[in-house]
Amino acid sequence: MAGPDPKDVLHRYLRSVREALLWKFDGLSEYDVRRPLTPTGTNLLGLVKHLSIVEAWYFGTCFQRPFPEHLPWWDDDADANADCWATADETRAEIVDRYLRVAAHADATIDALDLDAPGRVPWWVGSEDVTLHQLLVHVVAETNRHAGHADILREQLDGAVGMNARNPNLPEHDEAWWAAYRARVEEAARSAASAEAD
């Protein structure tokens, strides 16, 4: 009995995590989607901007199917981390729409090529030669990593949690239960630290 097609499975996971990432913007102000919430400046809109370049390069340039729009934040003379934040004159709609166009371009590459299709990642020195399968796994992993960042950022902003609107993927409890749970986790951490100090 044949199982599910591996390329379809990976592609479905990529599409799902893209949706989850964009859902993290729902209901947030311009300031909240842009503001840095970590000492290294991590912000929601910057994650999407960064993932645009990730998919454009891995599913475009690496397979000689370049994304047709110029993405200036990847130019040699671009400011450091220019792909990780939105300038005041870049709109949320512009960044999200570009991400969706890049995703459509990536989807076309994924649909057109077999998993063993050869590609080349020039910045992976020593392991430049790759396959679509390898890059699909890499991009699914990277996008999930950044979606995890987005989960934490959104929870810091307004307490909203969950994978997407259809799947909260957390047990349903009220605020009192979560406060008590957090207190138990905190107490366990303090007890472990105290035991280590003895």
Order of alpha helices (4+ residues) and beta strands (2+ residues): alpha-alpha-alpha-alpha-beta-beta-alpha-alpha
